[in-house]
Amino acid sequence: MAEERLQKILAAAGVASRRGSEALIRAGRVKVDGRVVTALGTKVDPARATITVDDRPIGPRRDHVYYKVYKPRGMLSDIGGDTRGRPTVADLLPQGVQRVFPVGRLDLNSEGLVLLTDDGALAHRLTHPRYEHPKVYYVLVTQRPPESALNRLRRGVEIPGGVTAPADVEVVDAPPPELILAPGERKGSWLRFVLREGKKRQIRHMIAAVELNLVRLIRWAIGPLTLAGLRPKEARPLTRREIAGLRVQAYGRSRSRGPSGLSSPSRSRRSRPRRRRR
């Protein structure tokens, strides 16, 4: 087997996400053939080397698992670390599903779609800001924002962590009908946000920057994956079609992988008419 970057091997084995694997390497918790490796980008042949994390050998590559969950308010989207006994999205998964991590976290008081997987490579492509994959949110505020506030949100506003990138923001009559609304939540104004970056508590800071009062924040979609079919606290594995859609989003159609693991041909090649011989 050819050599691969160590963090990619760890992510493929379901140890952590790509970024999480890099943190493990920097912390000196990863060994290759008994030697601590702290240099990111170190290449290893996983078929020949013995790789351990905290002195425990990593498992072989395996079929990845993908779950989408509807995180309610008051539940953590983080799985590891100090949860102080509070419920996490991992509690929503069936027994036996282990070593998954969230793709795109939500803060404690936000709700909506969280993708849980052990596919570190896909998680990296979907969350790294360089790739600018869209995420859709529905936001309830107490009053209808003036057009000047909407234009500021669209251009970018100053928040902790820097100026936000341009965003798609519009006023909508209501969020998708699958979302359950309380009677009072029909009196405010709903906004639809499409973001292509992921600064910490970004939408909350953006709403505060234009002096609006936020009531409810729901993530509806990550790329082509949506909350459709889920109620709060529900989880289900992704269908093959949903996995394929995420891979197309992450890698592009020509590099997407089907359920068999084989590359799918690009649309342009499939649809290109054959030339007739004369």
C-alpha positions as CSV (number, residue, x, y, z in Angstrom):
1,M,0.0,0.0,0.0
2,A,1.3,3.5,-0.8
3,E,2.3,5.9,1.9
4,E,-0.3,8.4,3.1
5,R,-0.4,11.4,5.4
6,L,-0.7,10.2,9.0
7,Q,-3.7,12.4,9.8
8,K,-5.5,11.0,6.8
9,I,-4.9,7.5,8.0
10,L,-6.2,8.3,11.5
11,A,-9.3,9.9,10.1
12,A,-10.0,7.0,7.8
13,A,-9.7,4.6,10.7
14,G,-12.3,6.6,12.6
15,V,-10.0,7.9,15.3
16,A,-11.0,11.5,14.9
17,S,-11.8,14.1,12.2
18,R,-8.9,15.3,10.1
19,R,-8.4,18.3,12.3
20,G,-8.8,16.2,15.4
21,S,-6.2,13.8,14.2
22,E,-3.8,16.7,13.6
23,A,-4.4,17.9,17.2
24,L,-3.6,14.3,18.4
25,I,-0.3,14.3,16.4
26,R,0.7,17.8,17.7
27,A,0.0,16.7,21.3
28,G,2.5,13.8,21.0
29,R,-0.2,11.1,21.4
30,V,0.5,9.3,18.1
31,K,3.3,6.8,17.6
32,V,4.6,5.1,14.5
33,D,6.5,1.9,15.2
34,G,7.0,3.0,18.8
35,R,8.3,6.5,18.0
36,V,6.3,9.6,18.8
37,V,5.5,11.6,15.6
38,T,4.6,15.3,16.0
39,A,5.2,16.6,12.5
40,L,2.1,17.1,10.5
41,G,2.3,15.7,7.0
42,T,4.4,12.7,8.0
43,K,3.7,9.9,5.4
44,V,3.3,6.3,6.5
45,D,2.4,3.0,4.9
46,P,-0.5,1.8,7.0
47,A,0.0,-1.8,5.8
48,R,3.6,-2.0,7.2
49,A,3.7,0.5,10.1
50,T,2.3,0.0,13.6
51,I,0.3,3.1,14.5
52,T,-0.9,3.8,18.0
53,V,-2.9,6.6,19.7
54,D,-2.3,6.8,23.4
55,D,-0.4,3.5,23.1
56,R,-3.4,1.7,21.6
57,P,-3.2,0.4,18.0
58,I,-5.6,1.9,15.6
59,G,-8.1,-0.4,13.9
60,P,-8.0,-1.2,10.2
61,R,-9.9,0.8,7.6
62,R,-13.6,0.0,7.7
63,D,-16.8,1.0,6.0
64,H,-17.8,4.5,7.2
65,V,-21.0,5.3,9.0
66,Y,-23.1,8.4,8.4
67,Y,-26.0,9.6,10.6
68,K,-28.0,12.8,10.5
69,V,-29.6,13.9,13.7
70,Y,-31.9,16.7,14.7
71,K,-30.2,18.4,17.7
72,P,-32.7,20.2,19.9
73,R,-32.0,23.2,22.0
74,G,-30.2,22.4,25.3
75,M,-28.2,19.5,23.8
76,L,-24.5,19.6,23.1
77,S,-23.2,18.8,19.6
78,D,-19.7,18.1,20.9
79,I,-19.1,14.5,21.7
80,G,-15.7,14.3,23.4
81,G,-14.3,16.5,26.1
82,D,-15.9,17.8,29.3
83,T,-19.6,17.5,28.9
84,R,-20.3,17.6,32.7
85,G,-22.9,15.0,32.3
86,R,-25.0,17.0,29.9
87,P,-26.8,15.2,27.0
88,T,-25.0,15.2,23.6
89,V,-26.0,14.2,20.1
90,A,-24.2,10.9,20.6
91,D,-27.1,10.0,23.0
92,L,-29.4,10.0,20.0
93,L,-27.5,7.2,18.1
94,P,-28.3,3.5,18.3
95,Q,-26.2,1.4,20.6
96,G,-23.0,0.2,19.0
97,V,-22.3,3.3,16.9
98,Q,-19.0,4.6,18.1
99,R,-16.1,6.8,17.2
100,V,-18.1,9.3,15.2
101,F,-17.7,13.1,15.3
102,P,-19.9,16.0,14.3
103,V,-19.5,17.7,11.0
104,G,-20.3,21.3,11.8
105,R,-21.2,22.0,15.5
106,L,-24.1,24.0,16.8
107,D,-24.0,25.9,20.1
108,L,-26.1,24.8,23.0
109,N,-29.1,27.0,22.3
110,S,-29.2,26.4,18.6
111,E,-30.9,23.5,17.0
112,G,-31.1,21.6,13.7
113,L,-29.1,19.4,11.5
114,V,-25.9,17.7,12.7
115,L,-24.0,15.2,10.6
116,L,-22.2,12.5,12.5
117,T,-19.6,10.3,10.8
118,D,-16.3,8.6,11.1
119,D,-15.3,9.7,7.5
120,G,-12.6,12.2,8.4
121,A,-11.8,13.0,4.8
122,L,-15.4,13.9,3.9
123,A,-15.8,15.9,7.1
124,H,-12.6,17.9,6.3
125,R,-13.9,18.8,2.9
126,L,-17.3,19.8,4.1
127,T,-16.1,22.0,7.0
128,H,-12.9,23.6,5.9
129,P,-13.6,27.3,5.0
130,R,-11.5,27.0,1.8
131,Y,-14.1,24.9,0.1
132,E,-17.0,27.3,0.9
133,H,-19.8,24.6,1.0
134,P,-23.2,26.2,1.8
135,K,-25.1,25.7,5.0
136,V,-28.7,26.9,5.3
137,Y,-30.2,28.3,8.5
138,Y,-33.7,29.7,9.4
139,V,-33.6,32.4,12.0
140,L,-36.5,33.9,13.9
141,V,-36.2,37.5,15.0
142,T,-38.7,39.6,16.9
143,Q,-39.2,42.3,14.3
144,R,-38.9,42.6,10.5
145,P,-35.4,43.9,9.7
146,P,-35.1,47.0,7.5
147,E,-33.5,46.6,4.1
148,S,-30.4,48.5,5.3
149,A,-29.8,45.8,8.0
150,L,-30.3,43.0,5.4
151,N,-27.8,44.6,3.1
152,R,-25.3,44.9,5.8
153,L,-25.7,41.2,6.6
154,R,-25.3,40.4,2.9
155,R,-22.1,42.4,2.5
156,G,-20.5,41.3,5.7
157,V,-20.4,42.7,9.2
158,E,-17.7,43.0,11.9
159,I,-18.1,40.3,14.6
160,P,-15.6,38.8,17.1
161,G,-13.2,36.9,14.9
162,G,-13.3,39.3,12.0
163,V,-15.6,40.5,9.2
164,T,-18.0,37.9,7.9
165,A,-18.0,36.9,4.2
166,P,-20.9,37.9,2.0
167,A,-24.0,35.9,2.8
168,D,-27.3,35.2,1.2
169,V,-30.0,36.6,3.5
170,E,-33.7,37.0,2.8
171,V,-37.0,37.4,4.6
172,V,-39.3,34.4,4.2
173,D,-42.9,33.8,5.2
174,A,-42.0,30.7,7.3
175,P,-39.4,28.0,7.5
176,P,-40.0,24.5,5.9
177,P,-43.2,22.9,7.1
178,E,-41.3,20.0,8.8
179,L,-40.1,22.4,11.5
180,I,-42.6,22.6,14.4
181,L,-43.4,26.2,15.4
182,A,-44.9,27.4,18.7
183,P,-47.9,29.7,18.3
184,G,-45.9,32.8,19.3
185,E,-43.2,32.0,16.8
186,R,-45.5,32.9,13.9
187,K,-45.6,36.6,15.0
188,G,-41.9,37.4,14.4
189,S,-40.0,37.6,11.2
190,W,-38.1,34.6,9.7
191,L,-34.9,35.0,7.8
192,R,-33.2,32.4,5.6
193,F,-29.4,32.5,5.8
194,V,-27.0,30.8,3.4
195,L,-23.4,30.8,4.8
196,R,-20.2,29.5,3.3
197,E,-18.0,29.9,6.3
198,G,-18.3,28.8,10.0
199,K,-17.1,31.3,12.5
200,K,-18.0,30.5,16.1
201,R,-21.6,31.6,16.9
202,Q,-21.5,33.5,13.7
203,I,-25.2,34.1,13.0
204,R,-25.9,35.1,16.6
205,H,-23.1,37.7,16.3
206,M,-24.4,38.9,12.9
207,I,-27.9,39.4,14.2
208,A,-26.6,41.3,17.2
209,A,-24.4,43.5,14.9
210,V,-27.5,44.8,13.1
211,E,-29.4,45.3,16.4
212,L,-32.0,42.5,15.9
213,N,-33.3,40.2,18.7
214,L,-32.9,36.5,17.9
215,V,-35.6,34.1,19.1
216,R,-34.7,30.8,17.4
217,L,-31.9,29.5,15.2
218,I,-32.2,26.3,13.2
219,R,-29.8,24.8,10.8
220,W,-31.8,23.2,8.0
221,A,-29.1,22.0,5.5
222,I,-25.5,21.1,5.1
223,G,-24.9,21.2,1.3
224,P,-27.6,18.9,-0.2
225,L,-28.4,17.2,3.2
226,T,-31.4,18.5,5.0
227,L,-33.5,17.9,8.1
228,A,-36.3,16.5,6.0
229,G,-37.9,13.4,7.6
230,L,-36.5,14.1,11.1
231,R,-38.2,15.4,14.3
232,P,-36.3,16.8,17.3
233,K,-34.1,14.2,19.0
234,E,-34.4,11.8,16.0
235,A,-31.4,10.2,14.2
236,R,-31.2,8.0,11.1
237,P,-28.4,6.7,8.9
238,L,-28.0,8.4,5.6
239,T,-29.3,6.8,2.4
240,R,-26.9,5.9,-0.4
241,R,-28.4,8.8,-2.4
242,E,-27.7,11.2,0.5
243,I,-24.1,10.0,0.9
244,A,-23.5,10.3,-2.9
245,G,-24.9,13.8,-2.8
246,L,-22.5,14.8,0.0
247,R,-19.6,13.4,-1.9
248,V,-20.5,15.2,-5.0
249,Q,-20.8,18.4,-2.9
250,A,-17.4,17.8,-1.3
251,Y,-15.3,16.5,-4.2
252,G,-17.2,17.4,-7.4
253,R,-19.0,15.1,-9.6
254,S,-15.9,13.7,-11.4
255,R,-14.4,12.6,-8.1
256,S,-17.5,11.5,-6.2
257,R,-17.6,8.0,-4.9
258,G,-20.6,5.7,-5.2
259,P,-21.6,3.1,-2.6
260,S,-19.2,0.6,-4.3
261,G,-16.3,3.0,-3.7
262,L,-15.7,3.4,-7.4
263,S,-15.4,6.8,-9.0
264,S,-18.5,7.9,-10.8
265,P,-18.0,9.2,-14.3
266,S,-18.5,12.9,-14.8
267,R,-21.8,14.2,-16.2
268,S,-20.0,15.9,-19.1
269,R,-18.5,12.6,-20.2
270,R,-21.7,10.6,-19.8
271,S,-23.8,13.1,-21.7
272,R,-21.3,13.8,-24.5
273,P,-22.8,12.5,-27.8
274,R,-20.7,10.2,-29.9
275,R,-19.4,11.5,-33.2
276,R,-20.7,9.6,-36.2
277,R,-18.1,8.1,-38.5
278,R,-18.3,9.3,-42.0
